[in-house]
Amino acid sequence: MRQAYSPDDVDVMRGALDVWCALHNVGRDGVEANEAARRILDLMGRKKFTCDQLLAQLSDFRPAPRHRVS
C-alpha cells in the first residue's frame, strides 16, 4: 500500500470527493462523505487513478436514503 501521496494525488482525490459529494447532494463533513473519502484513499493506495477513474470506481457507492421527518 502506498504511504505517501504527491500534491497532484491529493488534488485528484479532493476533486473526486468534491464531485461525488455534489452528485449525491452530500456535505463534505457528513458520514457519507467520510466513507467516500476512505474508499478514495483505499483506491489510491493500491494504484494511481485520475479523478474520472476514481468516480467510476465509486459508481456503486451511494449514500443511504434519508428519511424525512414530518
NUNUBA-808408 format. One record per residue (C-alpha): residue number from 1; residue in one letter; x, y, z. Coordinates in steps of 0.2 Angstrom, whole numbers, plus 2048, in hexadecimal, padded with zeros to 3 digits. Example, Ala and Ser with C-alpha at 12.3 -4.5 7.8 and 13.67 -1.06 7.14 Angstrom:
BEGIN
{n: 1; res: A; u: 83E; v: 7EA; w: 827}
{n: 2; res: S; u: 844; v: 7FB; w: 824}
***
This chain:
BEGIN
{n: 1; res: M; u: 800; v: 800; w: 800}
{n: 2; res: R; u: 806; v: 811; w: 7FC}
{n: 3; res: Q; u: 80A; v: 81C; w: 80B}
{n: 4; res: A; u: 80E; v: 82D; w: 803}
{n: 5; res: Y; u: 804; v: 837; w: 7F7}
{n: 6; res: S; u: 80A; v: 845; w: 7EB}
{n: 7; res: P; u: 802; v: 856; w: 7EB}
{n: 8; res: D; u: 7FA; v: 851; w: 7DA}
{n: 9; res: D; u: 7F3; v: 841; w: 7E2}
{n: 10; res: V; u: 7EB; v: 84B; w: 7F0}
{n: 11; res: D; u: 7E3; v: 857; w: 7E3}
{n: 12; res: V; u: 7DC; v: 848; w: 7DA}
{n: 13; res: M; u: 7D5; v: 840; w: 7E9}
{n: 14; res: R; u: 7CE; v: 851; w: 7F0}
{n: 15; res: G; u: 7C6; v: 854; w: 7DF}
{n: 16; res: A; u: 7BE; v: 843; w: 7DE}
{n: 17; res: L; u: 7B7; v: 845; w: 7EF}
{n: 18; res: D; u: 7B0; v: 856; w: 7EB}
{n: 19; res: V; u: 7A8; v: 84F; w: 7DB}
{n: 20; res: W; u: 7A1; v: 840; w: 7E4}
{n: 21; res: C; u: 79A; v: 84B; w: 7F2}
{n: 22; res: A; u: 792; v: 857; w: 7E5}
{n: 23; res: L; u: 78A; v: 848; w: 7DB}
{n: 24; res: H; u: 782; v: 841; w: 7EA}
{n: 25; res: N; u: 77E; v: 851; w: 7F3}
{n: 26; res: V; u: 789; v: 84D; w: 802}
{n: 27; res: G; u: 792; v: 859; w: 80D}
{n: 28; res: R; u: 7A5; v: 855; w: 80E}
{n: 29; res: D; u: 7A4; v: 854; w: 821}
{n: 30; res: G; u: 797; v: 846; w: 822}
{n: 31; res: V; u: 798; v: 834; w: 825}
{n: 32; res: E; u: 795; v: 830; w: 812}
{n: 33; res: A; u: 7A3; v: 83B; w: 80D}
{n: 34; res: N; u: 7AF; v: 833; w: 81A}
{n: 35; res: E; u: 7AB; v: 822; w: 813}
{n: 36; res: A; u: 7AE; v: 828; w: 801}
{n: 37; res: A; u: 7BF; v: 830; w: 806}
{n: 38; res: R; u: 7C4; v: 820; w: 80E}
{n: 39; res: R; u: 7C0; v: 816; w: 7FE}
{n: 40; res: I; u: 7CA; v: 823; w: 7F4}
{n: 41; res: L; u: 7D9; v: 821; w: 7FF}
{n: 42; res: D; u: 7D8; v: 80E; w: 7FE}
{n: 43; res: L; u: 7D7; v: 80F; w: 7EB}
{n: 44; res: M; u: 7E5; v: 81B; w: 7EA}
{n: 45; res: G; u: 7EF; v: 811; w: 7F6}
{n: 46; res: R; u: 7EF; v: 802; w: 7EA}
{n: 47; res: K; u: 7F2; v: 80C; w: 7DA}
{n: 48; res: K; u: 7F2; v: 81E; w: 7D2}
{n: 49; res: F; u: 7E1; v: 823; w: 7CB}
{n: 50; res: T; u: 7DB; v: 832; w: 7C2}
{n: 51; res: C; u: 7CC; v: 83B; w: 7C9}
{n: 52; res: D; u: 7C0; v: 834; w: 7BC}
{n: 53; res: Q; u: 7C7; v: 822; w: 7C0}
{n: 54; res: L; u: 7C4; v: 825; w: 7D3}
{n: 55; res: L; u: 7B2; v: 82A; w: 7CF}
{n: 56; res: A; u: 7B0; v: 81B; w: 7C4}
{n: 57; res: Q; u: 7B6; v: 810; w: 7D2}
{n: 58; res: L; u: 7AA; v: 818; w: 7DE}
{n: 59; res: S; u: 79B; v: 816; w: 7D3}
{n: 60; res: D; u: 794; v: 808; w: 7DD}
{n: 61; res: F; u: 795; v: 812; w: 7ED}
{n: 62; res: R; u: 786; v: 81C; w: 7F1}
{n: 63; res: P; u: 781; v: 825; w: 801}
{n: 64; res: A; u: 774; v: 81D; w: 80C}
{n: 65; res: P; u: 762; v: 824; w: 808}
{n: 66; res: R; u: 75D; v: 832; w: 814}
{n: 67; res: H; u: 74D; v: 830; w: 81E}
{n: 68; res: R; u: 743; v: 840; w: 81F}
{n: 69; res: V; u: 73B; v: 844; w: 82F}
{n: 70; res: S; u: 72A; v: 84B; w: 82E}
***
